[in-house]
């Protein structure tokens, strides 16, 4: 049976497992070619099983996720769920743009309102631009006229920026990356507690680092998991670690097939806060430390190195270099790297200007490390 928690101070009862619509079944491994029939079956199974928090965003599946969802939620399913989608922060050039995107998303989602509307992927650069353009006025007006019910944000920057954003507006929820490895990454554990203490609902993304923590488990870490008296799959460990926090309301999973969905639904039956024993928490802590020692580059994703004058996404490049090092699966990491970075943001675009290195608080030799990314993932 699905478990539910109240989302922050909204009072809305949301399923502890949320359905992320960014890894839907596709044809020929092309994200824009959603297998509509399989994806709808998967979504309906999830909703029929008690999942009521459905997460999407403007760019998911190259702009096709929201339209898919609008079609799939017909025949009574829309009334059974909360829809969360996001304002594409990077595309906003004016106050008018905010309304234009929201109206387009309402049409694509085939709905008269969006339950949880998040400002997507906030960092210091996007934040400065959006606030100067009138973000708060936009959110207030959209709530007042009923187009959105609750406002929130998803986040990718450092803890200091996170606290600034939390304090700047009467948000209802936030979405952060958090898992057994990323306790001190971006908003981190401190940010999680800070936002929860302010009354924000907490939505967790990347609970398994894009599935890597469940699917590419090194042998030495597998032995630690198996040493516990209570046997769980790595995916179960990752999920129960998060649900153990009373502050966490929803954990998102981008499930691509029935097997993944059923496994996560089974784990959710036991997703109570405070359930883990001291021994189990110690095992999780040990595994987290082991993963962190396998990091190839000590990048916390603060983004001080950005913007790059030629468009290289330095933190994202380093994320995939770390994935290759941690999980020792070059082939899968290379495939994900190519699909996610595209041609414009990849490491080989670096011209060696050095502007980034002077801004890096960790003093990472960025140019040299980007060349390592090229050697490992592009050749």
C-alpha positions in Angstrom: 0.0 0.0 0.0 1.3 3.4 -0.9 2.3 5.8 1.9 1.6 9.5 1.9 3.0 12.6 3.6 1.9 16.2 3.8 3.9 18.4 1.5 5.4 21.0 3.7 2.8 23.5 4.9 0.5 23.0 1.9 -1.4 20.3 3.7 -1.6 18.3 0.4 -1.1 14.6 0.9 1.4 13.4 -1.7 2.7 9.9 -2.3 6.2 9.3 -1.0 7.2 8.0 -4.4 6.8 10.4 -7.3 6.7 9.5 -11.0 9.4 11.4 -13.0 8.5 11.9 -16.7 12.1 12.4 -18.0 13.0 8.8 -18.6 9.9 7.4 -20.3 10.1 4.4 -22.7 11.3 5.5 -26.1 11.9 4.1 -29.6 15.4 3.6 -30.9 16.9 5.2 -27.7 15.8 8.7 -29.0 14.4 10.7 -26.1 12.1 12.7 -28.4 10.4 9.4 -29.7 8.3 8.5 -26.7 6.6 5.1 -26.9 3.2 6.5 -26.2 1.5 3.2 -25.5 4.1 1.8 -23.2 4.6 5.1 -21.4 0.9 5.5 -20.8 0.6 1.9 -19.5 3.5 2.6 -17.1 2.0 5.9 -15.9 -1.5 4.4 -15.4 -0.1 1.5 -13.5 1.8 3.9 -11.2 -1.3 6.0 -10.6 -3.5 3.0 -10.1 -0.9 1.8 -7.5 -1.3 5.0 -5.5 1.3 7.4 -6.9 -0.2 10.9 -7.1 2.8 13.2 -7.7 3.7 13.4 -11.4 6.8 15.4 -12.3 7.7 16.8 -15.7 9.3 19.9 -17.2 9.4 21.9 -20.4 12.6 20.4 -21.9 12.1 16.7 -20.9 12.1 14.3 -23.8 13.2 17.3 -26.0 9.9 19.1 -25.2 7.5 16.2 -25.6 7.0 15.1 -22.0 4.4 17.6 -21.1 2.3 16.8 -24.3 2.5 13.1 -23.6 1.3 13.7 -20.0 -1.6 15.9 -21.2 -2.8 13.0 -23.4 -2.1 10.2 -20.9 -4.0 11.9 -18.0 -7.3 11.9 -19.9 -10.3 9.7 -18.8 -10.2 10.7 -15.2 -6.5 10.3 -14.4 -5.9 14.1 -14.2 -8.2 14.3 -11.2 -6.3 11.6 -9.4 -2.9 13.3 -9.4 -0.9 16.4 -8.7 1.1 17.7 -11.7 4.4 19.4 -11.2 6.2 21.1 -14.1 8.7 23.9 -14.4 9.4 27.3 -15.9 12.5 27.0 -18.2 14.7 29.5 -16.4 17.4 29.7 -19.1 15.0 30.8 -21.8 13.4 33.7 -19.9 14.4 37.1 -21.4 11.4 39.2 -20.2 8.5 39.2 -17.8 6.2 38.5 -20.7 8.1 35.3 -21.5 7.1 33.8 -18.1 3.4 34.0 -19.0 4.0 32.8 -22.5 5.7 29.6 -21.3 3.1 29.0 -18.6 0.2 29.3 -21.1 2.0 26.9 -23.5 2.5 24.4 -20.7 -1.1 24.6 -19.7 -2.1 23.8 -23.3 0.3 21.0 -23.6 -0.7 19.5 -20.3 -4.4 19.9 -21.3 -5.3 21.4 -17.9 -6.6 24.7 -16.5 -4.1 24.7 -13.6 -0.8 23.3 -12.6 -0.6 22.1 -9.0 3.1 22.6 -8.3 4.9 25.1 -10.6 8.6 25.1 -10.1 11.2 27.6 -11.3 13.6 25.1 -13.0 17.2 24.5 -12.2 17.9 27.7 -10.3 21.5 28.9 -9.9 22.9 32.3 -9.0 22.9 33.5 -12.7 19.3 32.4 -13.5 18.2 33.7 -10.1 19.6 37.2 -10.7 18.1 37.4 -14.1 14.6 36.1 -13.1 14.3 38.4 -10.1 15.3 41.4 -12.1 12.7 40.6 -14.7 9.8 40.3 -12.2 9.6 36.6 -11.2 7.8 37.3 -7.9 5.1 39.4 -9.6 4.6 36.5 -12.1 4.3 33.8 -9.5 1.9 36.0 -7.4 -0.3 36.7 -10.4 -0.4 33.1 -11.6 -1.4 32.0 -8.1 -4.0 34.7 -7.8 -5.7 33.9 -11.1 -5.6 30.1 -10.5 -3.2 29.1 -13.2 -0.9 27.6 -10.6 -1.7 26.4 -7.1 1.7 26.3 -5.4 5.1 27.8 -6.4 8.4 26.2 -5.9 11.9 25.8 -7.4 14.4 23.1 -8.3 18.0 23.9 -7.5 21.6 23.3 -8.8 24.1 25.6 -7.1 25.8 26.0 -3.7 24.3 26.1 -0.2 24.7 29.8 0.3 22.7 30.5 -2.9 20.1 28.0 -1.8 19.5 29.7 1.5 19.2 33.1 -0.3 16.5 31.7 -2.6 14.6 30.0 0.2 14.5 33.3 2.1 13.5 35.5 -0.8 9.9 34.3 -1.5 7.0 32.5 0.2 7.8 29.2 -1.6 5.6 26.1 -1.0 8.2 23.5 -2.0 11.7 23.0 -3.4 13.3 20.1 -5.3 16.9 19.2 -4.6 19.4 16.6 -5.6 20.1 14.3 -2.6 21.2 10.7 -2.2 23.7 8.6 -0.2 26.6 10.1 -2.1 25.5 13.7 -2.4 25.0 14.6 1.3 27.3 17.6 1.0 26.6 18.5 -2.7 24.8 21.6 -3.7 22.0 22.3 -1.2 23.0 19.2 0.7 21.8 18.0 4.1 22.1 21.4 5.6 19.9 22.9 2.9 17.4 20.1 3.3 16.9 20.8 7.0 17.0 24.6 6.4 14.1 24.5 3.8 12.1 22.0 5.9 12.4 24.2 9.0 11.0 27.1 6.9 8.0 25.0 6.1 8.8 24.1 2.5 7.8 20.8 1.1 10.9 18.7 0.1 11.0 16.9 -3.2 14.1 14.8 -3.8 15.5 14.2 -7.3 18.4 11.9 -8.4 17.9 9.5 -5.5 20.0 7.0 -7.4 22.2 9.4 -9.4 20.3 8.6 -12.6 20.0 4.9 -11.8 23.8 4.5 -11.4 23.6 3.7 -7.7 21.2 0.9 -8.4 22.5 -0.5 -11.7 26.3 -0.1 -11.5 27.4 -1.2 -8.0 31.1 -1.9 -7.5 31.9 -5.3 -6.0 33.4 -3.8 -2.8 30.3 -1.8 -2.1 28.0 -4.7 -2.9 29.8 -6.7 -0.1 29.0 -3.9 2.4 25.4 -3.8 1.4 25.2 -7.6 1.7 26.8 -7.5 5.2 23.6 -6.2 6.7 21.2 -8.7 8.4 18.3 -7.2 6.5 18.8 -7.7 2.8 17.8 -5.0 0.4 18.6 -4.2 -3.2 20.8 -1.1 -3.7 17.7 0.7 -5.0 15.8 -0.1 -1.8 18.8 1.1 0.3 18.8 4.4 -1.6 15.1 5.0 -1.3 14.7 4.0 2.3 17.7 6.2 3.2 15.7 9.2 2.0 12.3 8.1 3.4 14.0 7.7 6.8 14.1 11.5 6.9 10.9 12.9 8.3 11.7 16.1 6.3 11.5 14.4 2.9 8.0 14.4 1.4 8.5 13.0 -2.1 11.2 11.0 -3.7 11.1 11.2 -7.5 12.1 8.3 -9.7 12.3 8.4 -13.5 11.1 4.9 -14.1 11.4 3.5 -17.6 9.8 0.0 -17.3 7.4 -2.0 -15.2 10.2 -3.9 -13.4 11.6 -0.6 -12.0 8.2 0.6 -11.1 7.2 -2.5 -9.2 10.5 -2.6 -7.4 10.1 1.0 -6.2 6.4 0.5 -5.3 7.4 -2.5 -3.1 10.1 -0.4 -1.4 7.6 2.4 -0.8 5.4 0.1 1.3 8.1 0.3 3.9 9.0 4.0 3.5 8.4 5.2 7.0 10.6 7.9 8.6 12.8 6.8 11.5 12.6 3.2 10.5 16.3 2.5 9.9 18.4 1.1 12.7 21.7 2.6 13.9 23.5 -0.3 12.2 21.7 0.3 8.9 22.5 4.0 9.0 26.2 3.2 9.7 26.3 0.9 6.7 24.8 3.6 4.5 27.3 6.1 5.8 30.2 3.7 5.1 28.9 3.1 1.5 28.6 6.9 1.0 32.2 7.4 2.1 33.4 4.6 -0.2 31.6 6.2 -3.2 33.1 9.6 -2.4 36.7 8.2 -2.3 36.1 6.9 -5.8 35.5 10.5 -7.1 37.9 11.5 -10.0 37.5 15.2 -9.3 36.4 17.0 -6.1 33.8 19.2 -7.8 30.8 20.2 -5.6 28.9 21.7 -8.5 29.0 25.3 -7.1 29.1 26.6 -10.7 31.4 29.5 -9.9 33.4 28.5 -13.0 30.4 29.4 -15.2 29.5 30.9 -17.5 32.2 29.5 -19.9 32.7 31.9 -22.8 32.4 29.0 -25.3 29.5 27.3 -23.5 31.3 24.3 -21.9 29.2 23.0 -19.0 32.1 22.3 -16.7 30.3 20.8 -13.6 28.2 18.5 -15.9 31.4 17.3 -17.6 32.9 16.6 -14.2 29.8 14.8 -13.1 30.2 12.2 -15.9 33.9 11.9 -15.3 33.1 11.0 -11.7 30.4 8.6 -12.8 33.0 6.8 -14.9 35.4 6.6 -12.0 32.8 5.5 -9.4 30.9 2.9 -11.3 33.7 1.7 -13.6 31.3 1.4 -16.5 32.8 3.5 -19.3 30.5 2.4 -22.0 27.3 3.4 -20.2 28.8 6.6 -18.9 30.0 7.6 -22.4 26.5 7.0 -23.8 24.9 9.1 -21.1 27.5 11.8 -21.6 27.0 12.1 -25.3 23.2 12.1 -25.0 23.2 14.7 -22.2 26.0 17.1 -23.1 25.4 17.2 -26.9 28.0 19.0 -29.0 28.0 22.5 -27.6 28.6 21.8 -23.9 31.1 18.9 -24.0 34.7 19.1 -22.8 36.4 19.1 -26.2 34.9 22.6 -26.8 37.3 24.0 -24.2 39.7 26.6 -25.7 42.0 26.7 -22.6 41.3 30.4 -21.8 41.6 29.8 -18.1 38.8 32.2 -16.9 37.2 29.3 -15.0 40.2 28.3 -13.0 40.6 31.7 -11.3 37.0 31.4 -10.1 37.1 27.8 -8.7 36.9 27.8 -4.9 38.3 24.2 -4.9 41.3 25.2 -7.1 40.6 22.4 -9.5 42.9 22.4 -12.5 39.9 22.7 -14.8 41.6 22.8 -18.2 43.6 19.7 -17.4 40.6 17.8 -16.0 38.4 18.7 -19.0 41.1 17.1 -21.2 40.8 14.0 -19.0 37.0 14.0 -19.7 37.9 14.1 -23.4 40.3 11.2 -23.1 37.9 9.0 -21.1 34.5 9.9 -22.6 35.1 11.3 -26.1 37.8 9.1 -27.6 
